[in-house]
Amino acid sequence: MHSPYSFEEIQVNLAQQPERWVRQPGNDRSLRDLLKLKSQLELLNLARVEQLFQTVAPQLCTLDSFRALQSVCELQTESIITVLSHPVSTCWLYRAAELLHAADLEALPQHLDGFAPLAIACFAAARVDCVISDIMLPAKFSFPGFALMINLDRPTRVRLEVKNSSEVGLLRLTCESLEFETPIRCDTPETDLTQQHRIIGFPRFFEKRLTFEYGEPLLCDLFRADHTCYSDVDLKLWSRGLRRSESLLERRWPEMYNELSTNLRVLTPTSTAVTKHHSTGSNRTAAGAICTTLTYEPWFTDGLIHEHRHDLLNKLMLIDGIFEDETSNSLIYYSPWRPDPRPAIGLFHALYVFIAVAAFYERLLTAKEKDIDITTEDLLEAFGLQVLRLLIAVDELRGSTNFTRFGNDLLMVLDKETVRLHTVALETGAFRSGLAAELARDHFQKWTKGNGIDVTTEVPQNVSKWAGI
């Protein structure tokens, strides 16, 4: 399979302007080229998985599902990028590679059958007719890139067919007790749960680029969400929350709105409705997907930015690693965000993520309208605490001599942005109450005591100095 993109050229171009990834977020050519780079890797991964099947499990190569895998590898790559770079597809590819390397011949046939919906999605995107017969599929499965999920209540042997003779592709599913058809296209609109809850159309947000894939089984398993109760998800409540987040970001930080809506593809809910305990997550094996609970603003949007930036940094590391070798992961660093010691890459991730969160707070503080659910005083303290944590992290990481050139350049830009945010925090009185500094010092003391580590450092003194106390 040949990619239309030059990996090396894109890699070099993206590495030349590290400030673009910190101070200049946006829906620009660099971000789109980065996504092309990631897509190219998925194309290569698909070809490698096909070759591995023939080497590790040649007895499976007579199955219709394997022939579908071969056929997808022969399609025009431009037409299937959207499907193959979807988080559900990347998840499937990662898992397939794991099973093949482990030569797990017991789990491989079932996993290979799971490629059928992905293959159908590829053929639909490429506008090529396809039939896959006699495939055992789970009770719920989705078509990546088409915001569409099928619910059959129980694992069933099915026949899948996509016909593209009309303007809109038509998906036909046949099994022993059921036969139905549904349009399938890349802009599949949100639908009601129809045909006895057989067809679920996922809603779209952020300029219809981000799909709200509640109940998608593969992502629910990955994020440990309860996909058995997808019908309990309060769609109206979630829709209001996502629309509000859209509006808040578009008005307060349009560049981040563009960046987030360009980079993220899927949101998986881990709560059915609003919850006070807010948690979020992402996973490098499902690039472009995040999970979150629904909560109040600005914490909900804070969480979207947080996980988006984790996902973005994972993609940036395709350009070049942050550190020269793995020895950096054996070093222990103090992280002002965590109760446990962290490797260098973990602390770098936190710095990269929370610098964007602090910049979001800055924009909320300088806005004339107050349209969030907390007081200005509480927001100031949250901003001040994040800035102190950023200063600590930069100070910790400066001691590392193991950075690649790209990693060092990126750290320099993060350092510069942290200094700017510190100036804003002083000007806005974010340290005036003394609470931010107290919380930062208290965290350090609990960390050293809890981990039994006697660290010779000036963190408490530096915190007082930075806060002007």
C-alpha positions as CSV (number, residue, x, y, z in Angstrom):
1,M,0.0,0.0,0.0
2,H,1.5,3.3,-1.1
3,S,0.8,6.6,0.8
4,P,0.2,9.9,-1.1
5,Y,2.2,11.7,1.7
6,S,5.9,12.0,2.1
7,F,6.6,11.0,5.6
8,E,10.1,12.5,5.7
9,E,9.2,15.9,4.1
10,I,6.2,16.4,6.5
11,Q,8.4,15.3,9.5
12,V,11.1,17.9,8.7
13,N,8.6,20.7,8.1
14,L,6.7,20.1,11.3
15,A,9.8,20.0,13.4
16,Q,11.0,23.5,12.3
17,Q,8.4,25.6,14.2
18,P,7.9,24.2,17.7
19,E,6.3,27.5,18.9
20,R,3.4,26.6,16.6
21,W,2.4,23.8,18.9
22,V,2.3,25.9,22.0
23,R,1.6,29.6,21.3
24,Q,-0.1,29.4,17.9
25,P,-2.7,26.6,18.1
26,G,-5.2,26.6,15.3
27,N,-6.7,24.9,12.3
28,D,-3.6,25.5,10.1
29,R,-1.5,23.5,7.6
30,S,0.8,22.2,10.3
31,L,-1.9,20.5,12.2
32,R,-3.4,19.0,9.1
33,D,0.0,17.8,8.0
34,L,0.5,16.2,11.4
35,L,-2.7,14.3,10.9
36,K,-1.6,13.2,7.5
37,L,1.6,11.8,9.1
38,K,-0.5,9.8,11.6
39,S,-2.8,8.6,8.8
40,Q,0.2,7.4,6.8
41,L,1.3,5.3,9.8
42,E,-2.2,3.7,9.9
43,L,-1.9,2.8,6.2
44,L,1.5,1.2,6.9
45,N,0.1,-0.6,10.0
46,L,-2.7,-2.1,7.9
47,A,-0.3,-3.5,5.3
48,R,1.9,-4.9,8.1
49,V,-1.1,-6.6,9.8
50,E,-2.1,-8.2,6.5
51,Q,1.5,-9.6,6.0
52,L,1.6,-10.8,9.6
53,F,-1.6,-12.7,9.2
54,Q,-0.1,-14.6,6.3
55,T,3.0,-15.4,8.3
56,V,1.6,-16.2,11.8
57,A,-1.9,-17.5,10.9
58,P,-2.0,-18.7,7.3
59,Q,-4.9,-21.0,8.1
60,L,-7.1,-17.9,8.7
61,C,-6.3,-16.5,5.2
62,T,-9.1,-18.5,3.6
63,L,-11.8,-16.6,5.6
64,D,-14.0,-13.9,4.0
65,S,-12.9,-11.5,6.7
66,F,-9.2,-11.9,5.7
67,R,-10.0,-11.5,2.0
68,A,-11.8,-8.3,3.0
69,L,-8.6,-7.2,4.7
70,Q,-6.6,-7.9,1.5
71,S,-9.2,-6.0,-0.6
72,V,-9.0,-3.0,1.6
73,C,-5.2,-2.9,1.1
74,E,-5.8,-2.6,-2.6
75,L,-8.2,0.4,-2.4
76,Q,-7.0,3.9,-3.3
77,T,-5.5,5.2,-0.1
78,E,-6.8,8.8,-0.4
79,S,-10.4,7.5,-0.2
80,I,-10.0,5.4,3.0
81,I,-7.8,7.7,5.1
82,T,-10.9,9.0,7.0
83,V,-11.9,5.5,7.9
84,L,-8.5,4.0,8.7
85,S,-7.5,7.0,10.9
86,H,-10.7,6.8,12.9
87,P,-10.0,5.8,16.6
88,V,-12.0,2.5,16.3
89,S,-9.9,1.5,13.3
90,T,-6.6,2.3,15.0
91,C,-7.7,0.4,18.1
92,W,-8.5,-2.6,15.9
93,L,-5.1,-2.4,14.2
94,Y,-3.2,-2.1,17.5
95,R,-5.1,-5.1,18.9
96,A,-4.5,-7.2,15.8
97,A,-0.8,-6.5,15.9
98,E,-0.7,-7.5,19.6
99,L,-2.5,-10.8,18.9
100,L,-0.3,-11.6,15.9
101,H,3.0,-10.9,17.7
102,A,1.7,-13.1,20.6
103,A,0.6,-15.8,18.0
104,D,-2.7,-16.0,19.8
105,L,-4.5,-18.3,17.4
106,E,-7.5,-18.7,19.8
107,A,-8.4,-15.0,19.8
108,L,-7.3,-14.1,16.3
109,P,-10.3,-15.5,14.3
110,Q,-12.9,-13.6,16.3
111,H,-10.8,-10.4,16.1
112,L,-10.4,-10.9,12.4
113,D,-14.1,-11.1,11.9
114,G,-14.4,-7.8,13.7
115,F,-12.6,-6.2,10.7
116,A,-15.8,-6.7,8.6
117,P,-17.6,-3.4,9.6
118,L,-14.3,-1.6,9.2
119,A,-13.9,-3.1,5.7
120,I,-17.5,-2.1,4.8
121,A,-16.8,1.4,5.9
122,C,-13.7,1.5,3.7
123,F,-15.6,0.3,0.7
124,A,-18.4,2.8,1.3
125,A,-15.8,5.6,1.6
126,A,-14.1,4.5,-1.6
127,R,-17.5,4.1,-3.4
128,V,-16.9,0.5,-4.2
129,D,-19.5,-2.3,-3.9
130,C,-18.7,-5.1,-1.4
131,V,-20.2,-8.2,0.1
132,I,-18.9,-10.0,3.2
133,S,-20.8,-13.2,4.0
134,D,-21.2,-15.4,7.1
135,I,-19.4,-13.3,9.6
136,M,-20.0,-13.7,13.3
137,L,-20.3,-10.2,14.8
138,P,-20.9,-9.0,18.4
139,A,-24.2,-7.6,19.6
140,K,-23.1,-4.1,18.9
141,F,-20.6,-2.8,16.2
142,S,-20.0,0.5,14.5
143,F,-18.8,1.7,11.1
144,P,-15.8,3.9,11.7
145,G,-16.0,7.3,10.1
146,F,-19.8,7.1,9.4
147,A,-21.2,7.9,12.9
148,L,-23.3,4.7,12.7
149,M,-23.8,1.8,15.1
150,I,-25.8,-1.4,14.7
151,N,-27.4,-3.1,17.8
152,L,-28.4,-6.8,17.3
153,D,-28.9,-7.6,21.0
154,R,-26.7,-10.7,20.8
155,P,-23.7,-12.0,18.8
156,T,-25.1,-13.0,15.4
157,R,-23.9,-14.4,12.1
158,V,-24.5,-11.9,9.4
159,R,-24.1,-10.9,5.8
160,L,-23.0,-7.3,5.1
161,E,-23.3,-5.6,1.8
162,V,-22.6,-2.1,0.6
163,K,-23.9,-0.9,-2.7
164,N,-22.9,2.5,-4.2
165,S,-25.0,2.6,-7.4
166,S,-27.0,5.5,-6.1
167,E,-25.8,9.0,-4.9
168,V,-25.9,7.7,-1.3
169,G,-24.3,4.4,-0.4
170,L,-26.7,1.7,0.9
171,L,-25.8,-0.7,3.7
172,R,-27.7,-4.0,3.8
173,L,-27.5,-6.3,6.7
174,T,-29.0,-9.8,6.6
175,C,-29.1,-12.4,9.4
176,E,-31.4,-15.3,10.4
177,S,-34.1,-13.2,12.0
178,L,-33.6,-9.8,10.5
179,E,-32.9,-7.9,7.2
180,F,-32.7,-4.1,6.9
181,E,-31.1,-1.4,4.8
182,T,-29.8,2.1,5.8
183,P,-28.1,4.9,4.0
184,I,-24.4,5.1,4.8
185,R,-22.4,8.3,4.0
186,C,-19.7,10.3,5.7
187,D,-22.2,12.9,6.8
188,T,-24.7,10.5,8.3
189,P,-27.0,12.7,10.3
190,E,-28.1,12.0,13.9
191,T,-31.1,9.7,13.9
192,D,-33.6,8.4,16.5
193,L,-33.2,4.9,17.8
194,T,-35.2,3.2,15.1
195,Q,-36.1,-0.3,13.8
196,Q,-36.4,-1.7,17.3
197,H,-33.2,0.1,18.4
198,R,-31.2,-1.6,15.6
199,I,-29.7,1.6,14.1
200,I,-28.0,4.3,16.1
201,G,-26.8,7.5,14.4
202,F,-24.2,9.2,16.6
203,P,-24.6,13.0,17.1
204,R,-21.9,15.4,15.8
205,F,-20.4,18.5,17.5
206,F,-17.6,21.0,16.9
207,E,-18.5,21.8,13.3
208,K,-19.8,18.2,12.9
209,R,-16.2,16.9,13.2
210,L,-16.5,15.3,16.6
211,T,-18.9,12.4,17.0
212,F,-20.5,11.6,20.3
213,E,-20.1,7.8,20.1
214,Y,-22.0,6.7,23.2
215,G,-22.0,2.9,23.5
216,E,-19.4,2.2,20.8
217,P,-18.2,-1.2,22.2
218,L,-14.6,-1.1,21.3
219,L,-14.0,2.4,22.7
220,C,-16.2,1.6,25.8
221,D,-14.0,-1.4,26.5
222,L,-10.8,0.7,26.1
223,F,-12.1,3.5,28.4
224,R,-13.9,1.1,30.7
225,A,-17.2,2.7,30.1
226,D,-20.5,0.7,30.6
227,H,-21.6,0.2,27.0
228,T,-24.4,-2.1,28.0
229,C,-26.5,0.9,29.1
230,Y,-26.0,3.2,26.1
231,S,-29.7,3.9,26.0
232,D,-29.5,5.4,29.5
233,V,-27.2,8.2,28.3
234,D,-29.1,11.5,28.5
235,L,-28.6,12.7,25.0
236,K,-30.4,16.0,25.5
237,L,-28.3,16.8,28.6
238,W,-25.1,15.8,26.9
239,S,-26.0,17.8,23.8
240,R,-26.6,20.9,25.9
241,G,-23.3,20.4,27.6
242,L,-21.3,20.0,24.4
243,R,-23.1,22.9,22.7
244,R,-22.2,25.1,25.7
245,S,-18.6,24.0,25.5
246,E,-18.5,24.7,21.8
247,S,-19.9,28.2,22.3
248,L,-17.5,28.9,25.2
249,L,-14.4,27.9,23.3
250,E,-15.5,29.5,20.1
251,R,-16.0,32.9,21.8
252,R,-13.1,32.8,24.3
253,W,-10.4,30.9,22.4
254,P,-11.3,30.4,18.7
255,E,-7.8,29.2,17.9
256,M,-8.1,26.3,20.4
257,Y,-11.6,25.7,19.2
258,N,-10.2,25.1,15.7
259,E,-7.4,23.0,16.9
260,L,-9.5,20.8,19.0
261,S,-12.2,20.3,16.4
262,T,-9.6,19.5,13.8
263,N,-7.6,17.0,15.9
264,L,-10.4,15.1,17.8
265,R,-12.7,12.7,16.1
266,V,-14.6,10.9,18.9
267,L,-15.9,11.6,22.4
268,T,-17.0,8.6,24.5
269,P,-19.1,9.4,27.6
270,T,-18.3,7.8,30.9
271,S,-21.3,9.1,32.7
272,T,-24.9,9.0,31.7
273,A,-25.6,12.6,32.9
274,V,-24.0,15.4,34.9
275,T,-21.7,14.3,37.7
276,K,-19.8,16.2,40.4
277,H,-16.8,13.9,40.1
278,H,-15.1,14.8,36.8
279,S,-12.8,12.4,35.1
280,T,-11.3,12.2,31.6
281,G,-9.0,10.0,29.6
282,S,-7.3,9.3,26.3
283,N,-5.2,6.4,24.9
284,R,-2.4,6.4,22.3
285,T,-3.9,3.3,20.7
286,A,-7.1,5.3,19.8
287,A,-5.6,8.5,18.5
288,G,-8.3,11.2,18.2
289,A,-10.6,9.7,20.8
290,I,-11.2,10.9,24.4
291,C,-13.5,9.9,27.2
292,T,-15.1,12.2,29.8
293,T,-17.9,12.6,32.3
294,L,-20.3,15.4,32.0
295,T,-19.8,18.3,34.5
296,Y,-20.1,22.0,34.9
297,E,-18.1,24.8,33.2
298,P,-15.3,25.6,32.9
299,W,-14.2,22.2,34.1
300,F,-15.9,20.3,31.3
301,T,-14.1,22.3,28.6
302,D,-10.9,22.2,30.7
303,G,-11.1,18.4,30.4
304,L,-11.6,18.5,26.6
305,I,-8.6,20.7,26.2
306,H,-6.6,18.5,28.6
307,E,-7.2,15.3,26.8
308,H,-6.9,16.8,23.4
309,R,-3.4,18.1,24.3
310,H,-2.3,14.6,25.5
311,D,-3.5,13.2,22.2
312,L,-1.7,16.0,20.3
313,L,1.6,15.5,22.1
314,N,1.4,11.7,21.3
315,K,1.1,12.7,17.6
316,L,3.9,15.3,17.9
317,M,6.2,12.5,19.1
318,L,5.8,11.0,15.6
319,I,8.0,14.0,14.4
320,D,10.7,13.1,16.8
321,G,11.0,11.7,20.3
322,I,11.2,14.2,23.2
323,F,14.1,12.3,24.8
324,E,17.1,10.7,23.2
325,D,16.6,7.2,24.9
326,E,14.6,5.3,27.3
327,T,16.9,6.0,30.3
328,S,14.9,9.1,31.0
329,N,12.0,7.0,32.0
330,S,14.0,5.5,34.9
331,L,14.6,8.9,36.4
332,I,12.2,10.1,39.2
333,Y,10.8,13.5,39.0
334,Y,8.5,15.5,41.3
335,S,5.2,16.2,39.6
336,P,3.1,19.0,41.2
337,W,-0.1,17.4,39.7
338,R,0.4,13.8,40.9
339,P,0.8,12.0,44.3
340,D,3.4,9.6,42.8
341,P,6.9,10.1,41.3
342,R,6.9,10.5,37.5
343,P,9.3,9.7,34.6
344,A,10.5,12.6,32.5
345,I,8.0,12.0,29.7
346,G,5.1,11.9,32.2
347,L,6.1,15.3,33.6
348,F,6.6,16.7,30.1
349,H,3.1,15.5,29.1
350,A,1.7,17.3,32.2
351,L,3.6,20.5,31.4
352,Y,2.4,20.4,27.8
353,V,-1.2,19.8,28.8
354,F,-1.6,22.1,31.7
355,I,0.0,25.1,29.9
356,A,-3.0,25.0,27.6
357,V,-5.4,24.7,30.5
358,A,-3.8,27.7,32.2
359,A,-4.1,29.7,29.0
360,F,-7.8,28.8,28.9
361,Y,-8.2,30.2,32.4
362,E,-6.4,33.3,31.3
363,R,-8.9,33.9,28.5
364,L,-11.8,33.4,30.9
365,L,-10.4,35.9,33.4
366,T,-9.9,38.6,30.8
367,A,-13.4,38.1,29.2
368,K,-15.8,40.9,29.8
369,E,-18.8,38.5,30.1
370,K,-18.8,36.0,32.9
371,D,-20.6,32.8,31.5
372,I,-19.2,30.0,33.7
373,D,-20.3,28.3,36.9
374,I,-17.6,29.6,39.3
375,T,-16.7,32.9,40.8
376,T,-13.9,35.1,39.6
377,E,-12.0,34.6,42.9
378,D,-12.2,30.8,42.5
379,L,-11.0,31.0,38.9
380,L,-8.1,33.3,39.9
381,E,-7.0,30.8,42.5
382,A,-7.2,27.9,40.0
383,F,-5.2,29.9,37.5
384,G,-2.6,30.9,40.1
385,L,-2.1,27.3,41.2
386,Q,-1.7,26.0,37.6
387,V,0.9,28.7,37.0
388,L,2.9,27.7,40.1
389,R,2.8,24.1,39.0
390,L,4.0,25.0,35.5
391,L,6.9,26.9,37.0
392,I,7.9,23.9,39.2
393,A,7.7,21.5,36.2
394,V,9.8,23.7,34.0
395,D,12.4,24.0,36.8
396,E,12.4,20.2,37.2
397,L,12.8,19.4,33.5
398,R,15.6,22.0,32.9
399,G,17.9,19.6,34.8
400,S,17.5,16.9,32.1
401,T,20.3,16.7,29.5
402,N,18.6,13.9,27.6
403,F,16.4,15.9,25.3
404,T,16.4,15.5,21.5
405,R,16.7,18.7,19.5
406,F,13.0,18.8,19.0
407,G,12.3,18.1,22.7
408,N,14.7,20.8,23.8
409,D,13.2,23.3,21.3
410,L,9.7,22.5,22.5
411,L,10.7,22.8,26.2
412,M,12.2,26.3,25.4
413,V,8.9,27.4,24.0
414,L,7.0,26.0,26.9
415,D,9.3,27.8,29.3
416,K,8.7,31.1,27.5
417,E,5.0,30.6,27.6
418,T,5.1,29.8,31.3
419,V,7.0,33.0,32.0
420,R,4.3,34.9,30.1
421,L,1.6,33.3,32.1
422,H,3.4,34.0,35.3
423,T,3.4,37.7,34.4
424,V,-0.3,37.6,33.8
425,A,-0.9,35.8,37.1
426,L,1.0,38.5,39.0
427,E,-0.9,41.3,37.1
428,T,-4.3,39.8,37.7
429,G,-3.7,39.1,41.4
430,A,-3.9,35.3,41.1
431,F,-1.6,34.9,44.1
432,R,-3.1,37.6,46.3
433,S,-5.1,35.4,48.6
434,G,-2.1,33.1,49.3
435,L,-4.1,30.0,48.7
436,A,-2.4,28.9,45.5
437,A,1.0,29.1,47.1
438,E,-0.2,27.3,50.2
439,L,-1.7,24.4,48.1
440,A,1.5,24.1,46.0
441,R,3.8,23.9,49.1
442,D,1.4,21.5,50.8
443,H,1.3,19.2,47.8
444,F,5.1,19.0,47.8
445,Q,5.4,18.2,51.5
446,K,2.7,15.5,51.2
447,W,4.5,14.1,48.1
448,T,7.9,13.8,49.8
449,K,6.4,12.3,52.9
450,G,4.0,9.9,51.1
451,N,6.8,8.6,48.8
452,G,9.5,8.4,51.4
453,I,11.7,10.6,49.3
454,D,14.0,13.1,50.8
455,V,14.4,15.6,47.9
456,T,17.0,18.3,48.1
457,T,15.2,21.0,46.3
458,E,14.0,24.6,46.8
459,V,10.4,24.0,45.7
460,P,8.8,25.6,48.8
461,Q,11.1,28.6,48.7
462,N,10.7,29.0,44.9
463,V,6.9,28.9,45.3
464,S,7.0,31.7,47.8
465,K,9.3,33.7,45.6
466,W,7.1,33.2,42.4
467,A,4.0,34.1,44.3
468,G,5.6,37.3,45.6
469,I,5.2,36.2,49.3
